[in-house]
Amino acid sequence: MLETMSDYKVSSALDVPRRNWMSQRHEILAYDGNLKNIKLEPAGIYDAFPEPPGLIEFINHVRDNERALTTTHLIMWIKANQREWLNDYLATKQPSVPPKNKVKQADLAEVQSDFAAVFHREYIAYGKECVYNADETGIYYDMPPR
C-alpha cells in the first residue's frame, strides 16, 4: 500500500488515524484480524463470571432433560454455586427502583379521623337530604325527575 498511496490515503483507507498510522505502522501492517475496523488491541469482553463452563453444563443438562430453561433457573444455580461472586456483584450495584415510602396504618387512620372531624365541622349545617354522593353518579340539573 505504501508503495502506491500516500500515508494520508492509507490512513483513510484503513480507517486508522494518521498519527496512529505513523507511530504503529509495523504493527498495523502485520495485523491479521478483522479488516473492517483495525485495532491492535481489540476491546473484547472480559469474563466477569467465575465459572462459565459450569453454567453451560447446567444449561445443557436442563435442555437435555427437555425442561424449559428460565432466568429463574439460572439465578438459582448462581445462588447455589457462586454465592460469593453474587454477593460481591450485588454489593457494587444500586437498587434500580427506589423503595416505596410507606405510611403506617395508624398514621393513615389518624389522617382519616382528622379529615372527618374537619368535614363534619364545616358541613354540619347541611341536612342529609342536601348531601349528594357525586363521586360515582353523575347529577344532571337540567333534566326533570322521572
C-alpha positions as CSV (number, residue, x, y, z in Angstrom):
1,M,0.0,0.0,0.0
2,L,2.7,2.4,0.9
3,E,4.3,2.0,-2.5
4,T,1.2,3.1,-4.4
5,M,-0.5,5.5,-1.9
6,S,0.5,8.3,0.4
7,D,0.2,7.9,4.2
8,Y,-2.9,10.1,4.2
9,K,-4.7,7.8,1.8
10,V,-3.5,4.7,3.6
11,S,-4.8,6.0,7.0
12,S,-8.2,6.9,5.5
13,A,-8.4,3.6,3.6
14,L,-7.6,1.6,6.7
15,D,-9.8,3.8,8.9
16,V,-6.8,4.5,11.3
17,P,-5.9,8.0,12.4
18,R,-2.7,9.2,10.7
19,R,-0.8,9.8,14.0
20,N,-1.5,6.1,15.0
21,W,-0.5,5.0,11.5
22,M,2.8,6.8,11.7
23,S,3.7,5.6,15.1
24,Q,2.4,2.0,14.8
25,R,2.8,1.3,11.1
26,H,4.7,-2.0,11.5
27,E,2.1,-3.4,13.9
28,I,-0.8,-2.3,11.7
29,L,0.7,-3.8,8.6
30,A,1.3,-7.1,10.5
31,Y,-2.3,-7.1,11.8
32,D,-4.2,-10.3,10.9
33,G,-7.7,-9.8,12.1
34,N,-11.0,-8.0,11.2
35,L,-10.1,-5.6,8.4
36,K,-13.3,-3.6,8.8
37,N,-12.1,-1.9,12.0
38,I,-8.4,-2.3,12.7
39,K,-7.5,-2.1,16.4
40,L,-4.2,-3.5,17.6
41,E,-5.7,-4.4,20.9
42,P,-9.4,-5.5,20.5
43,A,-11.6,-4.3,23.2
44,G,-13.3,-7.7,23.8
45,I,-15.4,-8.7,26.7
46,Y,-13.7,-9.8,29.9
47,D,-15.1,-12.8,31.7
48,A,-16.6,-11.4,34.9
49,F,-18.3,-14.6,35.7
50,P,-16.1,-17.1,37.6
51,E,-17.2,-20.4,36.1
52,P,-18.8,-20.2,32.7
53,P,-18.2,-23.9,31.9
54,G,-20.2,-24.9,35.0
55,L,-23.1,-22.7,34.0
56,I,-23.0,-24.0,30.4
57,E,-23.0,-27.6,31.7
58,F,-26.1,-26.8,33.8
59,I,-27.9,-25.2,30.8
60,N,-27.2,-28.2,28.7
61,H,-28.4,-30.5,31.5
62,V,-31.7,-28.7,31.8
63,R,-32.2,-28.7,28.0
64,D,-31.2,-32.4,27.7
65,N,-34.0,-33.2,30.2
66,E,-36.4,-31.3,27.9
67,R,-37.3,-28.8,30.6
68,A,-37.8,-25.1,30.0
69,L,-34.8,-23.0,30.9
70,T,-35.8,-19.7,32.5
71,T,-33.9,-16.9,34.1
72,T,-35.1,-18.1,37.5
73,H,-33.2,-21.4,36.9
74,L,-30.0,-19.5,36.1
75,I,-30.4,-17.3,39.2
76,M,-31.0,-20.3,41.4
77,W,-27.9,-22.0,40.0
78,I,-25.8,-18.9,40.6
79,K,-27.1,-18.7,44.2
80,A,-26.3,-22.3,44.9
81,N,-22.9,-22.4,43.2
82,Q,-21.5,-18.9,43.1
83,R,-22.8,-17.3,46.3
84,E,-19.6,-15.3,47.0
85,W,-19.4,-13.9,43.5
86,L,-23.1,-13.0,43.6
87,N,-22.6,-11.1,46.9
88,D,-19.6,-9.2,45.6
89,Y,-21.5,-8.3,42.4
90,L,-24.6,-7.1,44.2
91,A,-22.5,-5.1,46.6
92,T,-21.4,-2.9,43.7
93,K,-25.0,-2.3,42.4
94,Q,-27.5,0.3,43.4
95,P,-31.2,-0.7,43.6
96,S,-32.8,0.0,40.2
97,V,-36.1,1.0,41.7
98,P,-36.1,3.2,44.8
99,P,-38.1,1.7,47.7
100,K,-41.6,2.9,48.2
101,N,-42.2,5.2,51.1
102,K,-44.9,3.5,53.1
103,V,-47.1,5.2,55.7
104,K,-48.1,3.2,58.7
105,Q,-51.7,2.2,59.1
106,A,-52.0,4.1,62.4
107,D,-50.9,7.3,60.7
108,L,-53.4,6.8,57.9
109,A,-56.2,6.3,60.4
110,E,-55.2,9.5,62.2
111,V,-55.3,11.5,58.9
112,Q,-58.7,10.0,58.1
113,S,-60.2,10.9,61.5
114,D,-58.8,14.4,61.3
115,F,-60.3,14.9,57.9
116,A,-63.7,13.5,59.1
117,A,-63.7,16.0,62.0
118,V,-62.9,19.0,59.8
119,F,-65.6,17.9,57.2
120,H,-68.3,17.4,59.8
121,R,-67.5,20.8,61.5
122,E,-67.6,22.5,58.1
123,Y,-70.8,20.9,56.8
124,I,-72.9,20.3,59.9
125,A,-75.4,23.0,58.9
126,Y,-76.5,20.9,55.9
127,G,-79.1,18.1,56.3
128,K,-78.6,14.6,55.0
129,E,-81.0,15.2,52.2
130,C,-78.8,18.0,50.8
131,V,-75.7,15.9,50.6
132,Y,-75.1,14.1,47.3
133,N,-72.6,11.4,46.6
134,A,-71.2,12.9,43.4
135,D,-68.0,10.8,43.1
136,E,-69.7,7.8,41.4
137,T,-73.0,9.1,40.0
138,G,-73.4,12.0,37.6
139,I,-76.0,14.6,38.5
140,Y,-77.9,16.3,35.8
141,Y,-79.5,19.6,37.0
142,D,-81.3,20.4,33.7
143,M,-83.3,17.2,33.5
144,P,-86.7,16.8,35.2
145,P,-87.1,14.0,37.7
146,R,-88.8,10.8,36.3
